Amino acid sequence: MQTRILVQNADFDLSAEYARLSGQGAVGAVVAFVGLVRELNHGESVRGMSLEHYPGMTETALTRIVARAGERWPLSAVTVIHRIGDLYPRDQIVLVLTASAHRHAAYQANQFIMDILKTEAPFWKSEITPNGRVWVDARENDAVARQRWESDEI
């Protein structure tokens, strides 16, 4: 399985990343997830956000998550790009591309990677709201999604 994992300030080009990934191995399906900065969070306006990470540790965590997906599904290639730094509404935050010979594996692996990334990758997020900067806590639904995958692994 070919992997590309990047943590960066710069934006990414979905078309270029798709072209790079789709040309690798026995690819019959590519699933793409692009996460964006929301304009609203829990009904409150979001003017921007700042994402921080622990260099080295973050890339290692993402590599482990992708490896776990590769153990569960027959993947040809995976790309994960996560941005850090200051971002604004509608900016791209994260890209997950999964490629496989068949769509089911690509769909499932993509959802798995995002669900696990949300709970295991060491990123810290603060949002700028009309009331100032607030740190964003982990969401309960992210923990529930992770538990679902863990129960599937048993």
N, CA, C and O of each residue as an XYZ file, in Angstrom:
616
protein
N       0.846     -1.175      0.000
C       0.000      0.000      0.000
C       0.896      1.244      0.000
O       1.779      1.388      0.845
N       0.655      2.117     -0.943
C       1.363      3.393     -1.016
C       0.696      4.379     -0.056
O      -0.530      4.488     -0.033
N       1.485      5.088      0.726
C       0.905      6.072      1.637
C       1.600      7.420      1.470
O       2.790      7.501      1.168
N       0.828      8.452      1.673
C       1.323      9.826      1.663
C       0.653     10.521      2.843
O      -0.567     10.685      2.860
N       1.442     10.925      3.818
C       0.919     11.562      5.022
C       1.673     12.870      5.226
O       2.897     12.889      5.354
N       0.913     13.962      5.254
C       1.504     15.283      5.415
C       0.739     16.087      6.451
O      -0.490     16.038      6.501
N       1.466     16.825      7.278
C       0.892     17.815      8.182
C       1.552     19.123      7.782
O       2.775     19.250      7.840
N       0.738     20.103      7.372
C       1.312     21.293      6.759
C       0.432     22.518      6.950
O      -0.768     22.405      7.202
N       1.047     23.691      6.827
C       0.304     24.955      6.851
C      -0.382     25.213      5.511
O      -1.499     25.728      5.468
N       0.285     24.855      4.434
C      -0.199     25.177      3.088
C      -1.470     24.417      2.747
O      -1.711     23.314      3.239
N      -2.277     25.034      1.891
C      -3.475     24.386      1.383
C      -3.060     23.230      0.473
O      -1.897     23.134      0.083
N      -3.998     22.363      0.136
C      -3.730     21.244     -0.765
C      -4.641     21.353     -1.982
O      -5.682     22.008     -1.949
N      -4.220     20.698     -3.048
C      -4.950     20.694     -4.312
C      -5.571     19.304     -4.483
O      -4.876     18.333     -4.783
N      -6.877     19.229     -4.290
C      -7.579     17.951     -4.374
C      -7.339     17.262     -5.714
O      -7.094     16.056     -5.747
N      -7.405     17.997     -6.809
C      -7.212     17.394     -8.138
C      -5.819     16.797     -8.282
O      -5.668     15.690     -8.799
N      -4.815     17.513     -7.835
C      -3.434     17.014     -7.948
C      -3.234     15.788     -7.067
O      -2.587     14.827     -7.482
N      -3.778     15.813     -5.866
C      -3.641     14.666     -4.966
C      -4.390     13.452     -5.506
O      -3.902     12.326     -5.404
N      -5.577     13.675     -6.082
C      -6.341     12.581     -6.694
C      -5.552     11.968     -7.851
O      -5.460     10.746     -7.961
N      -4.992     12.801     -8.700
C      -4.216     12.304     -9.850
C      -3.028     11.481     -9.374
O      -2.738     10.427     -9.941
N      -2.344     11.945     -8.348
C      -1.181     11.237     -7.811
C      -1.602      9.860     -7.262
O      -0.943      8.854     -7.522
N      -2.690      9.833     -6.513
C      -3.115      8.597     -5.857
C      -3.739      7.601     -6.839
O      -3.472      6.402     -6.757
N      -4.558      8.086     -7.756
C      -5.304      7.174     -8.631
C      -4.413      6.432     -9.617
O      -4.851      5.447    -10.212
N      -3.193      6.872     -9.804
C      -2.277      6.196    -10.709
C      -1.456      5.103    -10.054
O      -0.542      4.563    -10.677
N      -1.762      4.768     -8.811
C      -0.957      3.788     -8.065
C      -1.707      2.472     -7.881
O      -2.841      2.468     -7.403
N      -1.097      1.377     -8.249
C      -1.630      0.045     -7.963
C      -2.907     -0.276     -8.721
O      -3.239      0.353     -9.726
N      -3.608     -1.272     -8.210
C      -4.851     -1.748     -8.818
C      -6.017     -0.932     -8.280
O      -6.725     -1.370     -7.373
N      -6.211      0.242     -8.837
C      -7.229      1.158     -8.345
C      -8.491      1.034     -9.185
O      -8.474      1.268    -10.393
N      -9.592      0.659     -8.527
C     -10.897      0.621     -9.167
C     -11.840      1.627     -8.541
O     -12.910      1.904     -9.085
N     -11.447      2.181     -7.391
C     -12.278      3.161     -6.691
C     -11.393      4.060     -5.846
O     -10.431      3.613     -5.222
N     -11.744      5.338     -5.843
C     -11.092      6.305     -4.963
C     -12.198      7.041     -4.226
O     -13.137      7.546     -4.841
N     -12.082      7.098     -2.910
C     -13.024      7.859     -2.094
C     -12.270      9.033     -1.496
O     -11.164      8.883     -0.977
N     -12.890     10.208     -1.577
C     -12.272     11.427     -1.066
C     -13.140     12.037      0.023
O     -14.360     12.130     -0.115
N     -12.495     12.451      1.104
C     -13.143     13.252      2.138
C     -12.326     14.524      2.296
O     -11.110     14.475      2.477
N     -13.006     15.662      2.226
C     -12.367     16.951      2.471
C     -13.137     17.630      3.593
O     -14.329     17.907      3.458
N     -12.453     17.898      4.702
C     -13.057     18.618      5.816
C     -12.801     20.102      5.662
O     -11.704     20.517      5.287
N     -13.819     20.906      5.953
C     -13.747     22.356      5.816
C     -13.987     23.042      7.157
O     -14.599     22.464      8.055
N     -13.507     24.266      7.290
C     -13.800     25.076      8.468
C     -15.262     25.516      8.365
O     -15.682     26.090      7.360
N     -16.020     25.239      9.413
C     -17.431     25.633      9.461
C     -17.556     27.115      9.801
O     -16.692     27.689     10.462
N     -18.643     27.720      9.338
C     -18.952     29.097      9.704
C     -19.692     29.165     11.034
O     -19.693     30.197     11.705
N     -20.319     28.058     11.403
C     -21.062     27.961     12.657
C     -20.645     26.701     13.387
O     -20.410     25.668     12.762
N     -20.550     26.778     14.707
C     -20.288     25.603     15.532
C     -21.180     25.718     16.761
O     -21.076     26.672     17.531
N     -22.052     24.737     16.933
C     -23.017     24.754     18.034
C     -23.821     26.052     18.032
O     -24.108     26.612     19.090
N     -24.187     26.529     16.830
C     -25.011     27.719     16.694
C     -24.273     29.033     16.856
O     -24.885     30.096     16.756
N     -22.978     28.987     17.103
C     -22.202     30.212     17.289
C     -21.339     30.474     16.056
O     -20.781     29.546     15.470
N     -21.236     31.717     15.677
C     -20.441     32.124     14.526
C     -18.957     31.820     14.773
O     -18.437     32.043     15.866
N     -18.296     31.311     13.741
C     -16.860     31.043     13.804
C     -16.177     31.944     12.781
O     -16.467     31.878     11.586
N     -15.271     32.780     13.264
C     -14.550     33.704     12.385
C     -13.250     33.093     11.875
O     -12.705     33.525     10.859
N     -12.767     32.098     12.581
C     -11.533     31.431     12.198
C     -11.183     30.380     13.228
O     -11.861     30.228     14.244
N     -10.123     29.666     12.951
C      -9.650     28.667     13.906
C      -8.143     28.555     13.800
O      -7.528     28.964     12.816
N      -7.576     27.989     14.842
C      -6.143     27.723     14.853
C      -5.946     26.269     15.242
O      -6.486     25.802     16.246
N      -5.176     25.566     14.445
C      -4.871     24.158     14.707
C      -3.399     24.024     15.058
O      -2.527     24.499     14.330
N      -3.135     23.370     16.187
C      -1.774     23.106     16.624
C      -1.577     21.604     16.674
O      -2.546     20.846     16.725
N      -0.317     21.171     16.659
C      -0.037     19.744     16.731
C       1.317     19.539     17.391
O       2.053     20.488     17.660
N       1.618     18.291     17.639
C       2.900     17.913     18.224
C       3.717     17.282     17.100
O       3.489     16.121     16.761
N       4.675     18.024     16.507
C       5.435     17.501     15.364
C       6.101     16.157     15.668
O       6.626     15.936     16.760
N       6.066     15.293     14.700
C       6.630     13.954     14.860
C       5.605     13.001     15.438
O       5.333     11.950     14.856
N       5.039     13.355     16.570
C       4.018     12.513     17.188
C       2.762     12.454     16.315
O       2.145     11.397     16.185
N       2.390     13.571     15.727
C       1.194     13.615     14.889
C       1.353     12.728     13.659
O       0.463     11.939     13.342
N       2.474     12.855     12.973
C       2.705     12.039     11.782
C       2.755     10.550     12.133
O       2.264      9.714     11.374
N       3.344     10.224     13.272
C       3.394      8.824     13.718
C       1.988      8.299     13.973
O       1.666      7.179     13.578
N       1.146      9.095     14.629
C      -0.233      8.672     14.902
C      -1.001      8.465     13.602
O      -1.733      7.486     13.461
N      -0.837      9.382     12.655
C      -1.533      9.237     11.370
C      -1.042      8.004     10.617
O      -1.836      7.302      9.992
N       0.250      7.741     10.673
C       0.812      6.552     10.020
C       0.225      5.286     10.624
O      -0.099      4.349      9.894
N       0.085      5.243     11.920
C      -0.503      4.060     12.592
C      -1.966      3.870     12.206
O      -2.411      2.747     11.970
N      -2.707      4.966     12.144
C      -4.127      4.882     11.777
C      -4.262      4.329     10.352
O      -5.086      3.449     10.101
N      -3.461      4.841      9.435
C      -3.506      4.368      8.045
C      -3.086      2.899      7.970
O      -3.678      2.130      7.213
N      -2.083      2.504      8.735
C      -1.653      1.097      8.754
C      -2.786      0.192      9.248
O      -3.005     -0.888      8.699
N      -3.495      0.629     10.270
C      -4.640     -0.151     10.774
C      -5.708     -0.304      9.696
O      -6.298     -1.375      9.554
N      -5.958      0.762      8.937
C      -6.923      0.666      7.833
C      -6.437     -0.336      6.796
O      -7.227     -1.117      6.267
N      -5.133     -0.317      6.503
C      -4.561     -1.246      5.538
C      -4.624     -2.696      5.982
O      -4.639     -3.603      5.150
N      -4.661     -2.921      7.299
C      -4.813     -4.284      7.817
C      -6.244     -4.778      7.685
O      -6.473     -5.983      7.578
N      -7.201     -3.876      7.692
C      -8.624     -4.247      7.639
C      -9.175     -4.348      6.224
O     -10.061     -5.160      5.956
N      -8.646     -3.513      5.304
C      -9.185     -3.451      3.952
C      -8.053     -3.545      2.929
O      -6.939     -3.096      3.198
N      -8.329     -4.125      1.761
C      -7.299     -4.222      0.709
C      -7.158     -2.884     -0.034
O      -7.835     -2.635     -1.031
N      -6.280     -2.052      0.470
C      -6.099     -0.716     -0.092
C      -4.881     -0.681     -1.001
O      -3.864     -1.317     -0.724
N      -4.999      0.068     -2.087
C      -3.869      0.282     -2.989
C      -3.029      1.463     -2.531
O      -1.800      1.428     -2.584
N      -3.717      2.517     -2.078
C      -3.025      3.741     -1.688
C      -3.899      4.572     -0.769
O      -5.127      4.507     -0.826
N      -3.242      5.360      0.085
C      -3.938      6.275      0.997
C      -3.151      7.573      1.061
O      -1.923      7.571      1.142
N      -3.878      8.676      1.024
C      -3.298      9.996      1.248
C      -4.045     10.649      2.402
O      -5.275     10.670      2.426
N      -3.288     11.181      3.359
C      -3.864     11.987      4.435
C      -3.049     13.272      4.511
O      -1.837     13.245      4.726
N      -3.731     14.388      4.331
C      -3.100     15.696      4.484
C      -3.925     16.467      5.500
O      -5.130     16.650      5.324
N      -3.276     16.917      6.559
C      -3.967     17.692      7.594
C      -3.257     19.023      7.739
O      -2.036     19.077      7.894
N      -4.021     20.082      7.689
C      -3.452     21.416      7.818
C      -3.372     21.840      9.279
O      -4.128     21.365     10.126
N      -2.441     22.739      9.549
C      -2.286     23.351     10.863
C      -2.174     24.861     10.655
O      -2.076     25.338      9.525
N      -2.191     25.595     11.749
C      -2.070     27.046     11.657
C      -3.430     27.711     11.676
O      -4.425     27.123     12.100
N      -3.453     28.953     11.207
C      -4.684     29.741     11.206
C      -5.480     29.479      9.939
O      -4.952     29.550      8.829
N      -6.760     29.175     10.121
C      -7.661     28.869      9.014
C      -8.947     29.679      9.187
O      -9.261     30.153     10.279
N      -9.676     29.823      8.088
C     -10.882     30.653      8.091
C     -12.046     29.887      7.477
O     -11.833     28.894      6.781
N     -13.293     30.342      7.730
C     -14.452     29.618      7.204
C     -14.301     29.255      5.722
O     -13.899     30.068      4.889
N     -14.637     28.014      5.445
C     -14.601     27.373      4.128
C     -13.196     26.968      3.686
O     -13.043     26.394      2.608
N     -12.162     27.252      4.491
C     -10.828     26.728      4.179
C     -10.842     25.205      4.331
O     -11.572     24.658      5.158
N     -10.033     24.541      3.528
C      -9.855     23.095      3.658
C      -8.962     22.816      4.874
O      -7.947     23.480      5.085
N      -9.373     21.809      5.670
C      -8.584     21.422      6.841
C      -7.885     20.094      6.609
O      -6.686     19.960      6.854
N      -8.643     19.114      6.134
C      -8.117     17.757      6.054
C      -8.573     17.088      4.762
O      -9.688     17.300      4.285
N      -7.680     16.279      4.215
C      -7.977     15.464      3.031
C      -7.644     14.020      3.359
O      -6.548     13.718      3.830
N      -8.595     13.130      3.107
C      -8.345     11.696      3.195
C      -8.791     11.081      1.874
O      -9.966     11.143      1.510
N      -7.839     10.488      1.166
C      -8.118      9.758     -0.068
C      -7.781      8.298      0.157
O      -6.693      7.977      0.635
N      -8.700      7.417     -0.180
C      -8.447      5.979     -0.076
C      -8.720      5.344     -1.437
O      -9.730      5.630     -2.081
N      -7.806      4.483     -1.857
C      -7.934      3.818     -3.148
C      -7.877      2.313     -2.944
O      -7.072      1.795     -2.171
N      -8.762      1.628     -3.666
C      -8.822      0.175     -3.591
C      -9.322     -0.353     -4.931
O      -9.761      0.412     -5.790
N      -9.250     -1.661     -5.094
C      -9.778     -2.270     -6.307
C     -11.304     -2.169     -6.342
O     -11.903     -2.173     -7.418
N     -11.936     -2.079     -5.161
C     -13.401     -2.066     -5.072
C     -13.873     -0.957     -4.138
O     -13.184     -0.603     -3.181
N     -15.042     -0.418     -4.422
C     -15.546      0.749     -3.705
C     -15.801      0.510     -2.221
O     -15.546      1.396     -1.405
N     -16.296     -0.660     -1.861
C     -16.644     -0.907     -0.458
C     -15.437     -0.699      0.456
O     -15.544     -0.039      1.489
N     -14.320     -1.249      0.086
C     -13.109     -1.095      0.903
C     -12.687      0.368      0.968
O     -12.297      0.854      2.030
N     -12.762      1.072     -0.156
C     -12.363      2.483     -0.176
C     -13.279      3.331      0.698
O     -12.803      4.201      1.427
N     -14.603      3.085      0.634
C     -15.551      3.816      1.487
C     -15.291      3.551      2.967
O     -15.146      4.482      3.758
N     -15.234      2.283      3.328
C     -15.079      1.913      4.736
C     -13.766      2.416      5.315
O     -13.734      2.946      6.425
N     -12.696      2.252      4.574
C     -11.383      2.688      5.064
C     -11.341      4.204      5.240
O     -10.744      4.701      6.196
N     -11.965      4.933      4.332
C     -11.970      6.384      4.430
C     -12.698      6.837      5.698
O     -12.207      7.695      6.432
N     -13.852      6.262      5.941
C     -14.615      6.624      7.144
C     -13.860      6.219      8.411
O     -13.829      6.974      9.383
N     -13.263      5.052      8.403
C     -12.466      4.586      9.544
C     -11.331      5.566      9.846
O     -11.144      5.971     10.994
N     -10.582      5.941      8.823
C      -9.441      6.841      9.034
C      -9.909      8.159      9.640
O      -9.303      8.640     10.598
N     -10.970      8.750      9.106
C     -11.450     10.021      9.655
C     -11.967      9.851     11.085
O     -11.662     10.668     11.954
N     -12.737      8.808     11.330
C     -13.287      8.605     12.681
C     -12.185      8.410     13.711
O     -12.261      8.960     14.809
N     -11.175      7.642     13.374
C     -10.086      7.387     14.320
C      -9.180      8.613     14.439
O      -8.720      8.938     15.533
N      -8.927      9.280     13.343
C      -8.116     10.504     13.357
C      -8.694     11.524     14.341
O      -7.947     12.159     15.085
N     -10.011     11.680     14.346
C     -10.650     12.677     15.201
C     -10.396     12.421     16.687
O     -10.437     13.355     17.487
N     -10.137     11.182     17.061
C      -9.961     10.871     18.484
C      -8.527     10.519     18.865
O      -8.180     10.581     20.044
N      -7.686     10.150     17.901
C      -6.334      9.685     18.243
C      -5.194     10.598     17.789
O      -4.114     10.566     18.378
N      -5.412     11.396     16.775
C      -4.321     12.242     16.278
C      -4.174     13.465     17.198
O      -5.166     14.114     17.530
N      -2.942     13.775     17.606
C      -2.728     14.868     18.552
C      -2.764     16.251     17.891
O      -1.733     16.854     17.595
N      -3.999     16.726     17.673
C      -4.247     18.080     17.193
C      -5.026     18.818     18.273
O      -5.856     18.231     18.966
N      -4.749     20.115     18.408
C      -5.494     20.956     19.333
C      -6.075     22.101     18.529
O      -5.383     22.743     17.739
N      -7.369     22.348     18.744
C      -8.089     23.313     17.926
C      -8.733     24.377     18.808
O      -9.388     24.069     19.804
N      -8.534     25.630     18.420
C      -9.261     26.722     19.056
C     -10.000     27.481     17.961
O      -9.520     27.602     16.833
N     -11.172     27.987     18.316
C     -11.975     28.756     17.374
C     -12.054     30.205     17.829
O     -12.068     30.498     19.024
N     -12.105     31.098     16.861
C     -12.289     32.519     17.138
C     -13.762     32.821     16.895
O     -14.259     32.721     15.772
N     -14.447     33.191     17.970
C     -15.874     33.486     17.918
C     -16.080     34.959     18.280
O     -15.126     35.632     18.669
N     -17.304     35.466     18.159
C     -17.557     36.845     18.591
C     -17.240     37.063     20.076
O     -17.024     38.197     20.503
N     -17.211     35.983     20.862
C     -16.905     36.081     22.295
C     -15.435     35.828     22.599
O     -15.062     35.699     23.766
N     -14.598     35.754     21.577
C     -13.173     35.517     21.774
C     -12.757     34.117     21.357
O     -13.507     33.398     20.696
N     -11.541     33.742     21.757
C     -10.980     32.434     21.404
C     -11.439     31.385     22.415
O     -11.372     31.600     23.625
N     -11.909     30.236     21.894
C     -12.319     29.129     22.756
C     -11.665     27.842     22.262
O     -11.594     27.601     21.056
N     -11.189     27.018     23.188
C     -10.641     25.720     22.835
C     -11.788     24.773     22.551
O     -12.798     24.776     23.255
N     -11.630     23.969     21.525
C     -12.679     23.034     21.111
C     -12.414     21.692     21.763
O     -11.355     21.095     21.573
N     -13.381     21.223     22.532
C     -13.279     19.924     23.196
C     -13.642     18.804     22.230
O     -14.279     19.029     21.201
N     -13.226     17.606     22.578
C     -13.603     16.428     21.796
C     -15.125     16.287     21.824
O     -15.771     16.593     22.826
N     -15.672     15.827     20.729
C     -17.125     15.653     20.621
C     -17.507     14.229     21.023
O     -16.788     13.269     20.746
N     -18.627     14.126     21.665
C     -19.108     12.809     22.087
C     -19.373     11.907     20.888
O     -19.110     10.706     20.943
N     -19.898     12.485     19.796
C     -20.192     11.642     18.626
C     -18.919     11.084     17.988
O     -18.965     10.037     17.343
N     -17.775     11.771     18.159
C     -16.510     11.226     17.659
C     -16.099     10.008     18.476
O     -15.607      9.025     17.922
N     -16.298     10.066     19.783
C     -15.986      8.919     20.643
C     -16.901      7.740     20.326
O     -16.463      6.590     20.329
N     -18.157      8.026     20.054
C     -19.112      6.967     19.702
C     -18.695      6.300     18.386
O     -18.742      5.075     18.266
N     -18.292      7.102     17.410
C     -17.845      6.540     16.124
C     -16.624      5.654     16.320
O     -16.534      4.580     15.725
N     -15.690      6.090     17.145
C     -14.495      5.285     17.424
C     -14.871      3.959     18.082
O     -14.353      2.906     17.711
N     -15.761      4.015     19.044
C     -16.186      2.790     19.736
C     -16.832      1.807     18.769
O     -16.659      0.595     18.900
N     -17.570      2.324     17.808
C     -18.199      1.436     16.819
C     -17.143      0.655     16.050
O     -17.298     -0.547     15.830
N     -16.070      1.328     15.639
C     -14.998      0.647     14.915
C     -14.273     -0.345     15.826
O     -13.891     -1.426     15.379
N     -14.082      0.006     17.077
C     -13.410     -0.902     17.998
C     -14.236     -2.156     18.230
O     -13.685     -3.253     18.320
N     -15.550     -2.005     18.329
C     -16.381     -3.196     18.511
C     -16.378     -4.056     17.257
O     -16.514     -5.277     17.338
N     -16.220     -3.412     16.074
C     -16.105     -4.158     14.810
C     -14.805     -4.956     14.738
O     -14.735     -5.966     14.038
N     -13.769     -4.504     15.465
C     -12.470     -5.163     15.412
C     -12.411     -6.422     16.269
O     -11.523     -7.256     16.088
N     -13.338     -6.563     17.190
C     -13.314     -7.712     18.108
C     -13.739     -8.981     17.393
O     -13.781    -10.049     18.003
